Amino acid sequence: PVEVDQIIQDNLPLLTSLLPATAALSTSLKCPSLKVLLNPSQFEQIVLNLVVNAGLALPESGGVVRIRTYTTRHKAGDGAALTMEVEDTGVGMSAQIVEQIFLPFFSTRKHAGGTGLGLATVATVVAQSGGTISVSSTLSQGSTFKIQWPLADAHRHPRATARPTARPLAWLRILIVDDQADIVRILRRLLKREQCEVVTATSVRHGKDCLRENSPFDVILSDVV
């Protein structure tokens, strides 16, 4: 289990650095010491993805990204739940885009090299941890992603069918190709924590050189074209 507010607090400098210089990041964290059934890497992956997407939705003139946590009743009626919201004051999304936003390979930024895997991965991790995710959006006003998790406590255990057995990662050789140095650094840190062997490249040309000069990779993560 992870202490949600603490991890958000610890990562605020990094999260701020991922936003445009014209953007502001604000927090309202109301769940001190409360935990949910995730490991730290998974939770960081969720928060980083949502904050990066929120920053990309802001206009060039700037805006605000807000992270909130608070407690509610679980939708299933099974005790208390922790809710996290990531809100932006960006361009917003149409109803058609909202319907597809969590689909794998769906991206509104394909012209800029978007893979459409970030939010799909977030939705998968949230579901595997027993949570739910939703989004509301208004054009020209912004979007809010809301995640709700049942609280972890000493007397509750996840159902055996709720979380599939994770594939061991320690033996994987992974090549990361991304022209954003901050993203490369974050992914490298998360994957190294899982004991993966990681090679990074910041351009397609560099990535091709890595493929030629290194032994075969098990996975290639790329957000450049």
C-alpha positions as CSV (number, residue, x, y, z in Angstrom):
1,P,0.0,0.0,0.0
2,V,1.1,3.6,-0.6
3,E,0.5,6.8,1.3
4,V,-1.0,8.9,-1.4
5,D,-0.6,12.4,-0.1
6,Q,3.0,11.8,0.9
7,I,4.0,10.6,-2.5
8,I,2.3,13.5,-4.2
9,Q,4.1,15.9,-1.8
10,D,7.5,14.2,-2.4
11,N,7.1,14.5,-6.2
12,L,5.9,18.2,-6.3
13,P,9.3,19.5,-7.6
14,L,9.3,17.0,-10.4
15,L,5.7,17.5,-11.3
16,T,6.2,21.2,-11.4
17,S,9.2,20.8,-13.7
18,L,7.0,18.8,-16.2
19,L,4.6,21.7,-16.7
20,P,5.1,24.6,-19.1
21,A,6.8,27.6,-17.5
22,T,3.5,29.6,-17.8
23,A,1.6,27.0,-15.8
24,A,1.0,26.8,-12.1
25,L,0.5,23.7,-10.0
26,S,-1.7,23.7,-6.9
27,T,-2.6,21.0,-4.4
28,S,-5.3,20.4,-1.8
29,L,-4.3,17.1,0.0
30,K,-6.9,16.0,2.6
31,C,-5.9,12.4,3.1
32,P,-2.8,12.4,5.4
33,S,-1.6,8.9,6.3
34,L,-4.4,7.2,4.2
35,K,-3.2,4.4,1.9
36,V,-4.5,2.6,-1.2
37,L,-3.5,-0.8,-2.6
38,L,-0.8,0.2,-5.1
39,N,3.0,0.1,-5.1
40,P,4.9,3.5,-5.2
41,S,6.0,3.0,-8.9
42,Q,2.4,2.4,-10.0
43,F,1.0,5.5,-8.2
44,E,3.8,7.7,-9.5
45,Q,3.1,6.5,-13.0
46,I,-0.5,7.5,-12.6
47,V,0.2,11.0,-11.2
48,L,2.9,11.7,-13.7
49,N,0.8,10.7,-16.7
50,L,-2.2,12.8,-15.5
51,V,-0.1,15.9,-14.7
52,V,1.8,15.7,-18.0
53,N,-1.5,15.4,-19.9
54,A,-3.0,18.3,-18.0
55,G,0.0,20.5,-18.9
56,L,-0.3,19.6,-22.5
57,A,-3.9,20.7,-22.5
58,L,-3.1,24.2,-21.3
59,P,-3.0,27.1,-23.8
60,E,0.3,28.8,-24.5
61,S,-0.7,31.7,-22.3
62,G,-0.7,29.4,-19.3
63,G,-3.1,28.0,-16.8
64,V,-3.5,26.0,-13.6
65,V,-3.2,22.3,-12.8
66,R,-4.8,21.2,-9.5
67,I,-4.3,18.0,-7.6
68,R,-6.9,17.2,-4.9
69,T,-7.3,14.3,-2.6
70,Y,-10.3,13.7,-0.2
71,T,-12.3,10.9,1.3
72,T,-15.7,9.7,0.1
73,R,-17.9,6.6,0.3
74,H,-16.9,3.9,-2.1
75,K,-19.2,3.6,-5.1
76,A,-19.7,-0.1,-4.3
77,G,-20.9,0.9,-0.8
78,D,-18.0,-1.0,0.7
79,G,-16.6,1.5,3.2
80,A,-14.6,4.6,2.8
81,A,-12.7,5.5,-0.4
82,L,-9.9,7.9,-1.3
83,T,-10.6,10.1,-4.3
84,M,-7.9,11.9,-6.3
85,E,-8.7,14.6,-8.9
86,V,-6.3,16.1,-11.4
87,E,-7.9,19.2,-12.9
88,D,-6.7,21.6,-15.6
89,T,-7.9,25.0,-16.9
90,G,-7.0,24.0,-20.5
91,V,-8.8,23.7,-23.8
92,G,-11.2,20.9,-22.7
93,M,-12.4,18.0,-24.8
94,S,-15.5,17.3,-26.9
95,A,-17.9,14.5,-25.8
96,Q,-16.6,12.3,-28.7
97,I,-13.0,12.6,-27.4
98,V,-14.1,11.9,-23.8
99,E,-15.7,8.7,-24.9
100,Q,-12.4,7.4,-26.4
101,I,-9.8,9.0,-24.2
102,F,-8.9,5.7,-22.3
103,L,-8.7,3.6,-25.5
104,P,-5.3,2.2,-26.3
105,F,-3.6,4.1,-29.2
106,F,-6.2,6.9,-29.2
107,S,-4.4,10.2,-29.1
108,T,-5.2,13.8,-29.9
109,R,-1.5,14.5,-30.3
110,K,-0.5,12.0,-33.0
111,H,0.8,14.9,-35.1
112,A,3.3,15.5,-32.3
113,G,4.2,11.9,-31.8
114,G,1.7,11.0,-29.1
115,T,1.3,7.2,-28.8
116,G,-2.1,7.1,-27.1
117,L,-0.8,4.7,-24.4
118,G,-0.5,7.0,-21.4
119,L,-4.1,7.3,-20.3
120,A,-4.8,3.7,-21.4
121,T,-2.1,2.5,-19.0
122,V,-3.4,4.7,-16.2
123,A,-6.9,3.2,-16.7
124,T,-5.5,-0.3,-16.6
125,V,-3.4,0.2,-13.5
126,V,-6.4,1.9,-11.7
127,A,-8.7,-1.0,-12.6
128,Q,-6.2,-3.6,-11.5
129,S,-5.8,-1.9,-8.1
130,G,-9.6,-2.0,-7.5
131,G,-10.2,1.6,-8.4
132,T,-12.3,3.5,-10.9
133,I,-11.4,6.4,-13.2
134,S,-13.7,8.9,-14.9
135,V,-13.3,12.3,-16.7
136,S,-15.4,15.3,-17.1
137,S,-14.6,18.1,-19.6
138,T,-16.0,21.3,-21.0
139,L,-14.6,22.9,-24.1
140,S,-12.6,26.1,-23.5
141,Q,-12.8,25.5,-19.7
142,G,-10.8,22.4,-18.9
143,S,-10.9,18.8,-17.8
144,T,-11.0,16.9,-14.5
145,F,-9.8,13.3,-14.1
146,K,-11.2,11.6,-11.0
147,I,-9.9,8.3,-9.5
148,Q,-11.5,6.5,-6.6
149,W,-9.8,3.7,-4.6
150,P,-11.0,1.7,-1.7
151,L,-8.9,2.5,1.3
152,A,-6.3,-0.1,2.3
153,D,-6.4,-1.3,5.9
154,A,-5.1,-4.2,8.0
155,H,-8.3,-6.1,7.9
156,R,-9.0,-6.0,4.2
157,H,-7.2,-7.9,1.4
158,P,-7.7,-7.6,-2.4
159,R,-9.7,-10.5,-3.9
160,A,-7.6,-13.1,-5.6
161,T,-9.3,-12.4,-8.9
162,A,-9.0,-8.6,-8.7
163,R,-5.3,-8.3,-9.4
164,P,-3.7,-10.5,-12.1
165,T,-0.3,-11.9,-11.4
166,A,2.3,-9.4,-12.5
167,R,4.9,-10.5,-15.1
168,P,8.4,-10.2,-13.5
169,L,10.3,-7.3,-15.0
170,A,13.8,-7.8,-13.6
171,W,15.1,-9.5,-16.7
172,L,13.7,-7.1,-19.3
173,R,16.0,-5.0,-21.5
174,I,14.1,-1.8,-22.4
175,L,15.0,0.9,-24.8
176,I,13.3,4.3,-24.2
177,V,13.2,6.8,-27.1
178,D,11.8,10.2,-26.3
179,D,12.8,13.7,-27.2
180,Q,11.7,15.1,-23.8
181,A,14.6,14.6,-21.4
182,D,12.3,14.9,-18.3
183,I,10.1,12.1,-19.5
184,V,13.2,9.9,-20.3
185,R,14.5,10.6,-16.8
186,I,11.2,9.7,-15.1
187,L,10.7,6.4,-17.1
188,R,14.3,5.4,-16.4
189,R,13.9,5.9,-12.7
190,L,10.6,4.0,-12.5
191,L,11.9,1.1,-14.6
192,K,15.2,0.9,-12.8
193,R,13.2,0.6,-9.6
194,E,11.7,-2.5,-11.0
195,Q,15.2,-3.8,-11.8
196,C,15.0,-3.5,-15.5
197,E,18.0,-2.9,-17.7
198,V,17.3,0.4,-19.4
199,V,19.0,2.2,-22.3
200,T,17.8,5.7,-23.3
201,A,17.8,7.8,-26.5
202,T,16.6,11.3,-27.1
203,S,16.1,11.1,-30.9
204,V,15.2,8.5,-33.6
205,R,18.7,8.6,-34.9
206,H,20.1,7.9,-31.5
207,G,17.6,5.1,-31.0
208,K,18.6,3.4,-34.2
209,D,22.2,3.6,-33.1
210,C,21.3,2.0,-29.8
211,L,19.5,-0.8,-31.7
212,R,22.6,-1.5,-33.8
213,E,25.1,-1.3,-31.0
214,N,23.3,-3.2,-28.3
215,S,22.1,-6.7,-27.9
216,P,18.3,-7.2,-28.7
217,F,15.8,-5.3,-26.5
218,D,12.7,-7.0,-25.1
219,V,10.7,-3.7,-25.1
220,I,11.0,-0.4,-26.9
221,L,9.1,2.6,-25.5
222,S,9.0,5.4,-28.1
223,D,7.1,8.8,-28.3
224,V,9.0,10.2,-31.3
225,V,8.4,9.8,-35.0
